Amino acid sequence: MATLNIVKLCVGADSIEDLTDWHRAHAHIWAKGTTEHVTRMWPKREEELLDGGSLYWVIKGVILARQRILGLAERRGGDGIARCALVMDAEVIRTEAAPRRPFQGWRYLPAADSPRDLPKARGKEDTLPPALAQALAEIGLH
């Protein structure tokens, strides 16, 4: 079985720091060391996702980070409708920049098509402005 990932737009975030700030602000509602993202659709390829898959975040049109998926859990909204929580490791791992066109919801992302992680030493660097990261990725320089 091949590992499978998910790619999702990080709506409302202008940077990786915005994403991690949001996680910190909501950490009290999740199990220690995890974060969650709730989505309407339950992935049909659950087994492949749970075999080491990650959620890759698209920020301002560019994949810039990922979080390892630990599990899936049912969550019910105030409307009583069942939804799927992607339960993830709280660590946000920076990746090589990879441009993505806008889309709704989430998409499967095969491991072979996923951007590589940045070396740990580069994880502490300031993030390039998304427009610059996208331009560099488009010409293969980031």
Secondary structure, DSSP 4 states (H G I P E B T S, - for coil): ---EEEEEE-TT-SSHHHHHHHHHHHGGGS-TTEEEEEESSPPTTHHHHTTT-EEEEEETTEEEEEEEEEEEEEEE-TT--EEEEEEEESPPEEEEEEE----SSEEEEEGGGSPPBPPGGGGGSPPPPHHHHHHHHHTT--
